[in-house]
Each structure stands twice: as structure tokens, then as C-alpha cells.
Amino acid sequence: MSKIKFVQYGCGKMAKYTIRYCIERGMECVGAFDIDESKFGTDAGEYAGVGKIGVKIESANQDMVARLKAIKPDIAIVTTMSLIADCAEPLLACANAGVNAITTCEEAFYPQNSNPNLFKQIDEIAKKTDCTITGTGYQDVFWGNLITTIAGVTHKITKIKGSSSYNVEDYGIALARAHGAGLNLQDFEREVASADEISPSERQKIIESGEYKPSYMWNVNGWLADKLGLTVISQTQKCVPMTHNGDLTSSTLNMTIPSGMATGMSAVVTTKTKEGIEIEAECIGKVYGPEDYDKNEWTIIGEPTTTVTISRPNTVELTCATIVNRIPDVIASAPGYVTTDKFGVCKYCTKQKD
């Protein structure tokens, strides 16, 4: 079997893991791209800590369709932003070039319920060029397949309730700001919370315009409902600020957040379905204090009621490992924008042999 050839689009913190994980699985890096000029010319292997591989990080500000067609990778790994509109350029470039793509973009996990027009655009192009686009990461297993697996051993479900927390310091300044970290409470209300203090019809108009900014659980709830065969009749989102009793220093924001100001937010998404099952999922993203740690807890309420709790998961590493383990699924998939609920359970990808 020939080696899977991949390109890395976006050479930030996550790329150090995805490049290394792919190479250690026997895949071949044939290209690396970023917008940071200070990284241009750096060997991608050295950047990822695996030694020189002879592939230099190039500018992503070029004709990427032509570049991808010239390189002809089996797949592109896109690790840039959290909103699919911000990832449209690389995903559309891959689709137009006929190159499979997999991304850590959280909204890309199930974008049809938050940006349906862009989802449709990418899907139509990918089908024409015979490639597959998808989004995955930590949520694929820990907010998705883990929950549906437990549902599969439950007789009757009335509600699914989940909560997951993560340190925004681990993911960069764009994500930290999107969570309202560093804002006073008045600014948080105006800049973050007020966006969801609207009617369902107003929200739908924003969704159709492509300007809606969902929390991570908005897309997760859509994925879960689809996977479980549930019919969504309504979905709402509420964001509230998180604070800390004491000052917190944020290296990502390059500031000290005074006590009482927002260190991040809790976003709760509530989904009601025609079948009567309610999904209530919360994600808590904030600058951590010394007592905080990542946690993932879900309860399926019914007969029987089951709770699963995972303390201190390594969310960054788990996200990147999921990306690599999903690559064979993407390559084998039918073309189009295919969300991972159509792939089945994520499987461990053993090392390739030439």
C-alpha cells in the first residue's frame, strides 16, 4: 500500500501534533502552508519536532487551487479557525482542486445547521471534483460517538445532558476573544450574550445569511440529533460570562484579567425534538485558574439513567489524534461534504506499511 500523502494548512499549535502524528503513522508530508511570514522556509518536520523532512512551510497567500493540483496530496489537514466562514478559503480551495480535506474547525463538525449555504456550496463543488470535505476533532468522540454509543444500550431516553470544559489558553487568541475572555461584564453582554437574545425567526435569518456565530454545542447537538434519527423542532443558545475570584494572568491575551471580569463563557444549547427527547449541552471555555482542569460529563436520562465522566482529558492531543485516525474514512468516503456521523465510530489507525 502506498503512503498517504498529506499537506498541512495552518501551522500553529495543532499542526505540531498533526504533522508528527501523521509522520509517525507512516504518512508523507508533501506540503505545509501558513499566513505567518516568520514561518516561511521553516522545515515542516523540524517545526513538528520530528527532524528535517525536506518540506518547507510556504505562504498560504498564493493560488492554492493551482498549488494543490500540482502537489496532488491524498488529503489536506486544515487547522486554522473555529468558524467555517473563516475556513471557507482553504476548504473551497481543496474542493475546487479535488483534494480531500479534514479540519479541526469546530463549526465544520456539522455546519448545515449554522451556515447551510456555505455547506451546500462546498458540498456541490466537492461532488463535482470527486473529493470529500469533513470536520472532526475532540467532539467527534467525546461529544458525539461516546454519547450515541451509550444511547444504544438505553431502553428509553427523555433527555441528554452534557457539559465540557476547556482552557482557552490552549487554543490561541482568536478563540479566547470569541469566548469573551478579558471583557468586563457590560461589554460581554453587548458583544457576546446579546447575539442570542433574539427570536427564532431572527436567528434563522442570521443563519441563512451566513453570519451566525454558533457555540461549539450548536453543531454538536445537530450532529447528535442526526446520528440518533431525531427531528429537531427548535434549538436555542444562551451564553453567560464566567468569572474568577481573583486576578488571572492570560499569556494568550497578554493581560491580567481583574477579578470579576469575564474569563470566558458558558454556552448552553437546548434542542427540542419531535420525538420528545431534549438535548441540553454546555461548553465552558475560559482562562483557567489554578484549581481548574478539563472535564467532560454527559448524562443520558431515562431507563436506565447513565452518566459518564472523563476528568482531565488532553483535548488538544485527542483532537489531533482524531484527525489522523479519521483520514482513512475521508479518503474512502463518497464525495461531497460528509459529516462524521456518516462514517461510523472512529477507529484506531495502525501505522501504514509501504
One Martini backbone bead per residue (centre of mass of N, CA, C, O) as a GRO file, in nm:
protein
  354
    1MET     BB    1   0.094   0.037   0.024
    2SER     BB    2   0.074   0.352  -0.019
    3LYS     BB    3   0.134   0.649   0.085
    4ILE     BB    4   0.000   0.898   0.252
    5LYS     BB    5  -0.065   1.221   0.131
    6PHE     BB    6   0.005   1.539   0.294
    7VAL     BB    7  -0.128   1.853   0.396
    8GLN     BB    8  -0.059   2.159   0.574
    9TYR     BB    9  -0.310   2.392   0.697
   10GLY     BB   10  -0.173   2.539   0.930
   11CYS     BB   11   0.102   2.646   1.162
   12GLY     BB   12   0.038   2.569   1.463
   13LYS     BB   13  -0.015   2.394   1.738
   14MET     BB   14  -0.169   2.155   1.603
   15ALA     BB   15   0.043   2.087   1.376
   16LYS     BB   16   0.258   1.955   1.555
   17TYR     BB   17   0.078   1.702   1.582
   18THR     BB   18  -0.028   1.621   1.298
   19ILE     BB   19   0.243   1.584   1.164
   20ARG     BB   20   0.364   1.379   1.360
   21TYR     BB   21   0.139   1.166   1.356
   22CYS     BB   22   0.151   1.104   1.054
   23ILE     BB   23   0.447   1.022   1.035
   24GLU     BB   24   0.424   0.795   1.261
   25ARG     BB   25   0.205   0.645   1.055
   26GLY     BB   26   0.348   0.672   0.750
   27MET     BB   27   0.316   0.941   0.638
   28GLU     BB   28   0.332   1.208   0.385
   29CYS     BB   29   0.475   1.516   0.358
   30VAL     BB   30   0.400   1.766   0.076
   31GLY     BB   31   0.290   2.014   0.261
   32ALA     BB   32   0.303   2.369   0.385
   33PHE     BB   33   0.082   2.624   0.539
   34ASP     BB   34   0.086   2.989   0.585
   35ILE     BB   35   0.061   3.345   0.700
   36ASP     BB   36   0.334   3.340   0.851
   37GLU     BB   37   0.633   3.471   0.761
   38SER     BB   38   0.821   3.350   0.994
   39LYS     BB   39   0.770   3.040   0.871
   40PHE     BB   40   0.902   3.068   0.620
   41GLY     BB   41   1.123   2.792   0.539
   42THR     BB   42   1.039   2.596   0.739
   43ASP     BB   43   1.066   2.291   0.847
   44ALA     BB   44   0.803   2.087   0.916
   45GLY     BB   45   0.949   1.873   1.087
   46GLU     BB   46   1.092   2.064   1.282
   47TYR     BB   47   0.832   2.203   1.380
   48ALA     BB   48   0.723   1.904   1.490
   49GLY     BB   49   0.985   1.734   1.603
   50VAL     BB   50   1.109   1.514   1.353
   51GLY     BB   51   1.271   1.656   1.160
   52LYS     BB   52   1.382   1.654   0.857
   53ILE     BB   53   1.177   1.645   0.528
   54GLY     BB   54   1.191   1.873   0.287
   55VAL     BB   55   0.951   2.068   0.394
   56LYS     BB   56   0.831   2.382   0.341
   57ILE     BB   57   0.695   2.658   0.455
   58GLU     BB   58   0.431   2.827   0.305
   59SER     BB   59   0.232   3.034   0.146
   60ALA     BB   60  -0.128   3.085   0.155
   61ASN     BB   61  -0.096   3.351  -0.046
   62GLN     BB   62  -0.200   3.175  -0.297
   63ASP     BB   63  -0.267   2.953  -0.548
   64MET     BB   64  -0.406   2.679  -0.409
   65VAL     BB   65  -0.527   2.521  -0.638
   66ALA     BB   66  -0.268   2.495  -0.806
   67ARG     BB   67  -0.089   2.376  -0.582
   68LEU     BB   68  -0.258   2.122  -0.523
   69LYS     BB   69  -0.251   2.008  -0.812
   70ALA     BB   70   0.061   1.976  -0.812
   71ILE     BB   71   0.090   1.788  -0.556
   72LYS     BB   72  -0.130   1.568  -0.497
   73PRO     BB   73  -0.288   1.498  -0.246
   74ASP     BB   74  -0.494   1.301  -0.044
   75ILE     BB   75  -0.472   1.530   0.191
   76ALA     BB   76  -0.602   1.795   0.397
   77ILE     BB   77  -0.498   1.981   0.684
   78VAL     BB   78  -0.715   2.198   0.876
   79THR     BB   79  -0.566   2.446   1.117
   80THR     BB   80  -0.730   2.735   1.222
   81MET     BB   81  -1.046   2.788   1.269
   82SER     BB   82  -1.388   2.783   1.416
   83LEU     BB   83  -1.516   2.906   1.164
   84ILE     BB   84  -1.624   2.835   0.846
   85ALA     BB   85  -1.591   3.115   0.717
   86ASP     BB   86  -1.276   3.121   0.798
   87CYS     BB   87  -1.242   2.831   0.616
   88ALA     BB   88  -1.332   2.869   0.319
   89GLU     BB   89  -1.078   2.901   0.152
   90PRO     BB   90  -0.940   2.619   0.197
   91LEU     BB   91  -1.193   2.440   0.135
   92LEU     BB   92  -1.244   2.549  -0.153
   93ALA     BB   93  -0.967   2.481  -0.265
   94CYS     BB   94  -0.993   2.178  -0.227
   95ALA     BB   95  -1.252   2.136  -0.387
   96ASN     BB   96  -1.144   2.262  -0.660
   97ALA     BB   97  -0.889   2.049  -0.658
   98GLY     BB   98  -0.978   1.758  -0.551
   99VAL     BB   99  -0.923   1.764  -0.227
  100ASN     BB  100  -0.910   1.631   0.050
  101ALA     BB  101  -1.063   1.732   0.375
  102ILE     BB  102  -0.958   1.811   0.716
  103THR     BB  103  -1.101   1.964   1.019
  104THR     BB  104  -1.099   2.149   1.337
  105CYS     BB  105  -1.340   2.299   1.286
  106GLU     BB  106  -1.611   2.317   1.482
  107GLU     BB  107  -1.841   2.392   1.276
  108ALA     BB  108  -1.762   2.160   1.063
  109PHE     BB  109  -1.905   1.918   1.205
  110TYR     BB  110  -2.216   2.079   1.158
  111PRO     BB  111  -2.298   2.329   0.932
  112GLN     BB  112  -2.606   2.298   0.835
  113ASN     BB  113  -2.717   2.458   1.119
  114SER     BB  114  -2.539   2.752   1.059
  115ASN     BB  115  -2.420   2.722   0.729
  116PRO     BB  116  -2.588   2.610   0.465
  117ASN     BB  117  -2.470   2.754   0.213
  118LEU     BB  118  -2.171   2.674   0.244
  119PHE     BB  119  -2.216   2.377   0.262
  120LYS     BB  120  -2.344   2.349  -0.022
  121GLN     BB  121  -2.111   2.464  -0.187
  122ILE     BB  122  -1.896   2.256  -0.107
  123ASP     BB  123  -2.055   2.001  -0.177
  124GLU     BB  124  -2.092   2.052  -0.484
  125ILE     BB  125  -1.795   2.072  -0.560
  126ALA     BB  126  -1.693   1.798  -0.441
  127LYS     BB  127  -1.871   1.624  -0.627
  128LYS     BB  128  -1.744   1.723  -0.898
  129THR     BB  129  -1.426   1.656  -0.792
  130ASP     BB  130  -1.405   1.399  -0.608
  131CYS     BB  131  -1.439   1.486  -0.290
  132THR     BB  132  -1.373   1.525   0.071
  133ILE     BB  133  -1.541   1.694   0.339
  134THR     BB  134  -1.445   1.757   0.691
  135GLY     BB  135  -1.521   1.747   1.048
  136THR     BB  136  -1.315   1.727   1.349
  137GLY     BB  137  -1.245   1.581   1.684
  138TYR     BB  138  -1.317   1.570   2.005
  139GLN     BB  139  -1.635   1.568   1.948
  140ASP     BB  140  -1.666   1.302   1.791
  141VAL     BB  141  -1.643   1.133   2.064
  142PHE     BB  142  -1.707   1.302   2.344
  143TRP     BB  143  -1.991   1.436   2.195
  144GLY     BB  144  -2.078   1.176   2.021
  145ASN     BB  145  -2.012   0.854   2.005
  146LEU     BB  146  -2.031   0.812   2.310
  147ILE     BB  147  -2.334   0.890   2.333
  148THR     BB  148  -2.458   0.696   2.115
  149THR     BB  149  -2.362   0.438   2.253
  150ILE     BB  150  -2.523   0.470   2.515
  151ALA     BB  151  -2.797   0.489   2.373
  152GLY     BB  152  -2.771   0.183   2.262
  153VAL     BB  153  -2.819   0.086   2.594
  154THR     BB  154  -3.108   0.223   2.593
  155HIS     BB  155  -3.449   0.213   2.629
  156LYS     BB  156  -3.508   0.519   2.749
  157ILE     BB  157  -3.535   0.864   2.637
  158THR     BB  158  -3.560   1.215   2.759
  159LYS     BB  159  -3.247   1.304   2.814
  160ILE     BB  160  -2.958   1.505   2.718
  161LYS     BB  161  -2.666   1.580   2.925
  162GLY     BB  162  -2.398   1.824   2.881
  163SER     BB  163  -2.039   1.880   2.976
  164SER     BB  164  -1.762   2.106   2.880
  165SER     BB  165  -1.414   2.179   2.944
  166TYR     BB  166  -1.178   2.455   2.859
  167ASN     BB  167  -0.871   2.607   2.776
  168VAL     BB  168  -0.813   2.895   2.596
  169GLU     BB  169  -0.495   2.892   2.609
  170ASP     BB  170  -0.468   2.635   2.399
  171TYR     BB  171  -0.604   2.805   2.118
  172GLY     BB  172  -0.586   3.109   2.122
  173ILE     BB  173  -0.693   3.437   2.061
  174ALA     BB  174  -0.951   3.397   1.893
  175LEU     BB  175  -1.097   3.212   2.094
  176ALA     BB  176  -1.081   3.388   2.349
  177ARG     BB  177  -1.245   3.627   2.231
  178ALA     BB  178  -1.502   3.459   2.153
  179HIS     BB  179  -1.540   3.409   2.484
  180GLY     BB  180  -1.482   3.701   2.633
  181ALA     BB  181  -1.204   3.730   2.724
  182GLY     BB  182  -1.146   4.035   2.915
  183LEU     BB  183  -1.425   4.132   2.973
  184ASN     BB  184  -1.658   4.308   3.074
  185LEU     BB  185  -1.988   4.258   3.150
  186GLN     BB  186  -2.102   4.470   2.955
  187ASP     BB  187  -1.943   4.381   2.701
  188PHE     BB  188  -2.040   4.091   2.699
  189GLU     BB  189  -2.337   4.151   2.652
  190ARG     BB  190  -2.294   4.309   2.383
  191GLU     BB  191  -2.078   4.106   2.222
  192VAL     BB  192  -2.220   3.815   2.306
  193ALA     BB  193  -2.508   3.763   2.441
  194SER     BB  194  -2.701   3.939   2.250
  195ALA     BB  195  -2.698   3.744   1.997
  196ASP     BB  196  -2.926   3.545   2.164
  197GLU     BB  197  -3.151   3.786   2.203
  198ILE     BB  198  -3.363   3.626   2.003
  199SER     BB  199  -3.555   3.513   1.771
  200PRO     BB  200  -3.596   3.245   1.571
  201SER     BB  201  -3.632   3.413   1.307
  202GLU     BB  202  -3.380   3.586   1.342
  203ARG     BB  203  -3.178   3.356   1.351
  204GLN     BB  204  -3.242   3.233   1.074
  205LYS     BB  205  -3.151   3.477   0.909
  206ILE     BB  206  -2.856   3.463   1.002
  207ILE     BB  207  -2.797   3.179   0.906
  208GLU     BB  208  -2.867   3.237   0.599
  209SER     BB  209  -2.634   3.467   0.584
  210GLY     BB  210  -2.362   3.349   0.741
  211GLU     BB  211  -2.342   3.515   1.051
  212TYR     BB  212  -2.340   3.297   1.244
  213LYS     BB  213  -2.221   3.227   1.597
  214PRO     BB  214  -2.156   2.939   1.718
  215SER     BB  215  -2.136   2.721   1.936
  216TYR     BB  216  -2.021   2.409   1.961
  217MET     BB  217  -2.307   2.276   2.049
  218TRP     BB  218  -2.479   2.341   1.807
  219ASN     BB  219  -2.345   2.122   1.620
  220VAL     BB  220  -2.360   1.878   1.810
  221ASN     BB  221  -2.670   1.859   1.833
  222GLY     BB  222  -2.712   1.808   1.534
  223TRP     BB  223  -2.546   1.550   1.517
  224LEU     BB  224  -2.700   1.385   1.730
  225ALA     BB  225  -2.978   1.395   1.600
  226ASP     BB  226  -2.893   1.260   1.337
  227LYS     BB  227  -2.769   0.996   1.454
  228LEU     BB  228  -3.056   0.934   1.621
  229GLY     BB  229  -3.311   1.023   1.442
  230LEU     BB  230  -3.389   1.319   1.499
  231THR     BB  231  -3.632   1.590   1.516
  232VAL     BB  232  -3.595   1.918   1.486
  233ILE     BB  233  -3.786   2.207   1.633
  234SER     BB  234  -3.562   2.334   1.835
  235GLN     BB  235  -3.305   2.601   1.897
  236THR     BB  236  -3.094   2.720   2.164
  237GLN     BB  237  -2.889   3.000   2.297
  238LYS     BB  238  -2.669   3.057   2.592
  239CYS     BB  239  -2.460   3.322   2.718
  240VAL     BB  240  -2.224   3.322   2.991
  241PRO     BB  241  -2.019   3.446   3.218
  242MET     BB  242  -1.699   3.397   3.344
  243THR     BB  243  -1.544   3.394   3.667
  244HIS     BB  244  -1.296   3.517   3.914
  245ASN     BB  245  -1.156   3.496   4.245
  246GLY     BB  246  -0.939   3.676   4.091
  247ASP     BB  247  -0.660   3.718   3.934
  248LEU     BB  248  -0.568   3.660   3.580
  249THR     BB  249  -0.325   3.526   3.372
  250SER     BB  250  -0.283   3.588   3.015
  251SER     BB  251  -0.083   3.488   2.754
  252THR     BB  252  -0.272   3.514   2.510
  253LEU     BB  253  -0.377   3.819   2.589
  254ASN     BB  254  -0.165   3.982   2.745
  255MET     BB  255  -0.309   3.969   3.048
  256THR     BB  256  -0.485   4.083   3.333
  257ILE     BB  257  -0.764   3.954   3.486
  258PRO     BB  258  -0.983   4.084   3.670
  259SER     BB  259  -1.180   4.056   3.912
  260GLY     BB  260  -1.507   3.992   3.760
  261MET     BB  261  -1.419   3.930   3.492
  262ALA     BB  262  -1.409   3.781   3.198
  263THR     BB  263  -1.271   3.443   3.125
  264GLY     BB  264  -1.542   3.362   2.973
  265MET     BB  265  -1.773   3.089   2.882
  266SER     BB  266  -2.112   2.977   2.883
  267ALA     BB  267  -2.271   2.741   2.659
  268VAL     BB  268  -2.620   2.678   2.601
  269VAL     BB  269  -2.780   2.407   2.430
  270THR     BB  270  -3.124   2.368   2.322
  271THR     BB  271  -3.295   2.068   2.212
  272LYS     BB  272  -3.588   1.998   2.036
  273THR     BB  273  -3.802   1.715   1.967
  274LYS     BB  274  -4.045   1.522   1.822
  275GLU     BB  275  -3.971   1.267   2.020
  276GLY     BB  276  -3.903   1.423   2.320
  277ILE     BB  277  -3.600   1.471   2.307
  278GLU     BB  278  -3.358   1.635   2.501
  279ILE     BB  279  -3.083   1.861   2.433
  280GLU     BB  280  -2.823   1.954   2.676
  281ALA     BB  281  -2.542   2.165   2.602
  282GLU     BB  282  -2.217   2.240   2.748
  283CYS     BB  283  -1.968   2.500   2.712
  284ILE     BB  284  -1.648   2.568   2.878
  285GLY     BB  285  -1.465   2.867   2.816
  286LYS     BB  286  -1.148   2.946   2.979
  287VAL     BB  287  -0.948   3.087   3.200
  288TYR     BB  288  -0.752   2.930   3.411
  289GLY     BB  289  -0.719   2.830   3.717
  290PRO     BB  290  -0.549   2.635   3.947
  291GLU     BB  291  -0.830   2.452   3.990
  292ASP     BB  292  -0.850   2.385   3.695
  293TYR     BB  293  -1.005   2.148   3.452
  294ASP     BB  294  -1.070   1.922   3.238
  295LYS     BB  295  -1.417   1.828   3.140
  296ASN     BB  296  -1.643   1.535   3.083
  297GLU     BB  297  -2.012   1.533   3.099
  298TRP     BB  298  -2.268   1.274   3.067
  299THR     BB  299  -2.634   1.237   3.052
  300ILE     BB  300  -2.868   0.971   3.033
  301ILE     BB  301  -3.211   1.008   3.055
  302GLY     BB  302  -3.384   0.714   3.189
  303GLU     BB  303  -3.386   0.364   3.078
  304PRO     BB  304  -3.137   0.404   3.202
  305THR     BB  305  -2.934   0.605   3.392
  306THR     BB  306  -2.636   0.766   3.252
  307THR     BB  307  -2.294   0.838   3.354
  308VAL     BB  308  -2.015   1.019   3.209
  309THR     BB  309  -1.670   1.071   3.323
  310ILE     BB  310  -1.400   1.296   3.216
  311SER     BB  311  -1.089   1.361   3.348
  312ARG     BB  312  -0.836   1.527   3.208
  313PRO     BB  313  -0.836   1.570   2.911
  314ASN     BB  314  -0.640   1.583   2.609
  315THR     BB  315  -0.771   1.780   2.379
  316VAL     BB  316  -0.552   1.837   2.173
  317GLU     BB  317  -0.448   1.546   2.121
  318LEU     BB  318  -0.726   1.422   2.060
  319THR     BB  319  -0.790   1.592   1.816
  320CYS     BB  320  -0.539   1.507   1.642
  321ALA     BB  321  -0.587   1.200   1.649
  322THR     BB  322  -0.862   1.208   1.510
  323ILE     BB  323  -0.774   1.320   1.245
  324VAL     BB  324  -0.586   1.080   1.169
  325ASN     BB  325  -0.803   0.844   1.210
  326ARG     BB  326  -1.001   0.975   0.978
  327ILE     BB  327  -0.858   0.966   0.701
  328PRO     BB  328  -0.956   0.694   0.578
  329ASP     BB  329  -1.257   0.777   0.572
  330VAL     BB  330  -1.229   1.011   0.372
  331ILE     BB  331  -1.096   0.859   0.133
  332ALA     BB  332  -1.347   0.637   0.127
  333SER     BB  333  -1.551   0.835   0.060
  334ALA     BB  334  -1.789   0.994  -0.053
  335PRO     BB  335  -1.860   1.268  -0.206
  336GLY     BB  336  -1.839   1.568  -0.030
  337TYR     BB  337  -2.006   1.685   0.248
  338VAL     BB  338  -1.906   1.476   0.523
  339THR     BB  339  -2.016   1.384   0.809
  340THR     BB  340  -1.922   1.168   1.078
  341ASP     BB  341  -2.202   1.024   1.113
  342LYS     BB  342  -2.138   0.858   0.830
  343PHE     BB  343  -1.870   0.680   0.931
  344GLY     BB  344  -1.868   0.610   1.216
  345VAL     BB  345  -1.656   0.487   1.421
  346CYS     BB  346  -1.367   0.565   1.550
  347LYS     BB  347  -1.047   0.442   1.449
  348TYR     BB  348  -0.761   0.291   1.478
  349CYS     BB  349  -0.458   0.387   1.314
  350THR     BB  350  -0.241   0.211   1.177
  351LYS     BB  351   0.053   0.168   1.056
  352GLN     BB  352   0.196   0.212   0.772
  353LYS     BB  353   0.280   0.036   0.473
  354ASP     BB  354   0.457   0.015   0.173
   0.00000   0.00000   0.00000
